[in-house]
Amino acid sequence: MDLREVFNGGVKNAVISCVAVLICIGAMFLFTGSKGPSSFKAGVMPRCESEFARDLLVRAIQQSPVAKQGFKVVRLGETSTFMNMANKDQSDYKPGNIELMICEGRVYTNAGEMLTSFNMKWIDPSKKDEVWLEIARLAP
C-alpha cells in the first residue's frame, strides 16, 4: 500500500465521520425545536401551517433513509391541519388523550409531487418543550 492509498482512505473516512456528525446534530435540532428565532413556544403545539412545522417536515424528509438514496425535496407546497387534538381551544381536543396534530402537506420532490401525512406530538407531555414529527405517509 502506498501513501496515496492511505491518504485517500483517511480523507474518505474523515468525510464519512463529518457527515455522520452533521446528521446527528440535525436530528437533535429536528426534535428539540432549537431553530434560531422560531415560531415554537414551549407548551404550545405548533400549527401544521407554521414555519416551524414546515421546516421540521422538510428536515425529517431530508434525514430519512430515502434521502440517502438520492430523494430530495425541491419545494414544500401548502400544509394544512387535518385534525387538531393538541390545543384545548379546538373541538377535537379531548382531555387525557395524546395531544396530537395530524397534518397534510404537498411536497414537490425530484421523484414527483406527493401528498404527505405527518403527525406532531410532545416527546414528554409533562414538559411540552420538544416536538416529535413523524411522517405517516409519503406517497405520489
Helices and strands as residue ranges (DSSP letters): H 3-32, H 51-62, G 67-69, E 73-84, E 100-109, E 112-122, E 131-139
